[in-house]
Amino acid sequence: MFDYRKIINRYYPAETPLRDIYIGHCRSVADKALEISHHKSLLLDNDSVEAAAMLHDIGIFLTDAPGIHCHGTHPYLAHGRLGADLLRSLNAPEKLARVAERHTGTGLTANDLPRFGGILPDDRSYMPETLLERLICYADKFYSKNGDMKEKSLDRVRASLAKFGAEALDRFEKLHKEFG
């Protein structure tokens, strides 16, 4: 049995502000994903849903995002790719690495990548494909890592995604139709 807690404990030390933010955010995403999975009778096992949700942001500590106590060197946008690479280096299940890699925004298409100036290499997919990937991507949109960290309303989620263009919002609407 794969223990995601060991990875979290290794990179997010106890009694630090970053760990509190990380656990608070990921626990909220996990609870929402588990609730949706149960309500929709999705053919996913609870252990996979929980592990994927708890590890989807594992790469944030490598980024430069001081507002959430991340003091790494990489742009925040790269946290999914960095997390996926980290999980793969630790021999975590590939399905968990793929969730980390593909949860950013509503997924990022090859057409999106040039806007980010090479932060993300175009040698891989950043679009959620599997049911697990799509579920965690969707649940994640309802929680921020800053502010009150309470669940966002559907209108607030839509407004935040609209800033990234009609395609991102359309992708969210497809996820909402599937999981909302």
N, C-alpha and C positions, 0 to 999 in steps of 0.2 A: 504494500500500500504506500503510495506516494504521500509524503507529509509536507505540504506547502508551508507549514508553520516554521520549519527549520530554515527555509530560504528567507522568509520575512525576518526571523530573529537574527539571521546573519547580517543582513543589510540595513535593518531598521532597529537600532538598539533600544532596549526598554527605557522608559522614562525620559524620552526625548520628544520635543515638539513635532519633529518630522514623523516619528512613529505614531503619535496620537492622530495626526492628520491622515496618515496613510491608512491606519486601521479603521478610523472613523469612516473614511470615504469608501474603502473596499468592503467593509462590513455592510454599509448601506446598499451598495451595489449588489452584493451577494444576497442580502435579504430580499431585495426587489426581484432579482433574477429567480430566486427560489420560489417566491410567491407567484410570479408569472408562470414558471414551469409547472407548478402544481395546478394553478387555475386553468391553464390551457392544456393540461395533460400532455405536456411535451415528452417525447421519448428520449429524455436525458436523465442520467443518474445524478442524484443530489450531490454526491461527492465531487463529480466533475464540474458541476455548476459552481459549487462553493470554491473549489480550488482555482478555477478559471477567474472567478470574480476577485478572489483575494490576491491573485498574482497579476492581474491585467495591467497594473501600473508599477510593477516591480522596478522598472528602469528609471523612475523619476529622480532617485537620489543622484544619478549621474548627470543631471541637467542643472542649468543655471536658472533657478527659479526661487530667489531668496524670499519672496512673499509667502512661500510654503516651506521654507527652511531647507531648500535644496541648493547645495553649493558646489555642484559639479561644473563641468566645462562645456557641456553640449547644449544646444538649443532645446527648449522644452518639447518642441514638436517631435524630436527624435526619441522621446522616451519609450514609445512602443517598440521601435526597432531595437533600441538598446536593451530593453527588457527581454525581448525575444531572443536576442543573441546571448544574453546572460543565462536565460533558462536553458537554452540549448547547450551552453558550455557546462551546465550543471547536470546534464542528462535528464532534465525534466521531460515529461511526455510532450511530444510535438504538438498535440492539440492545445496545450496550455501556452506554448510559445506562439502559436499562430493567433490565439486570442489576444495576447499582448501586442503582437505586431499589427493587428487589423482592427483594433477598437477605436483608433483616433478619429474624431469627428464622427461622420457616418460612413467611414471608410474613405480612402483617398484613391482616386483613379490615376491612371498614367497621365491624364490631362491635367490633374491637379498638381502634380509634382514640380513642374517647372516654376510655378509661383513661389516655391519655397527655396529656390536658389541652391539646389544640390544637397540640402540637409538630409534628404532621404534618397538613397540610391534607387535607381529604377530597375534594379535586377530582381525585384520580388514584388509580390502583390500585397497591397495594403487595404484590400476590400474584404470585409467579412463574408465568408462563403458558407461555412457550415452553420447548422442550427445553433450550436454552442457559441460560435463567433458572433453571429447576429444577435443572439439574446444578450450577451454581455455588452456588446456595443450599444444596444438599445437601453439597457438598464443604467449604464454609465452616464447617459445624457441627462439624467435626472438629479445628479449630485455633483457639486463642485468640491474642490479641496480647500477653498477659502470662503470667507464669510461665515454665515451661520451653519452651513453644511446641511441644511434641511432640504427635503425633497422639493425640487422645482415643480411648478405647475407646468402643464402641457403648453400653455401659451408662452411661458418663459423659456422653455426648451426651444420651441419654434423660433422665438425672437433671437435667441443666441445663435441658432444655426443659420438663420436667414442672413446673417452678416457674412457667411461664407458662400453665399450664392444660392441660386434656385436649385442647382443640381444637388447640393448638400441637403437642402430642405426636402426635395423630392425623395431622396434616399431615406431620410428620416420618416417621411410619411409612409413609405413602403414598410419600414420596420414597425411603425405604429400600427399599421393595418394587420401585421402578423402577430404582434405581441400586446397591443393596447386593449 
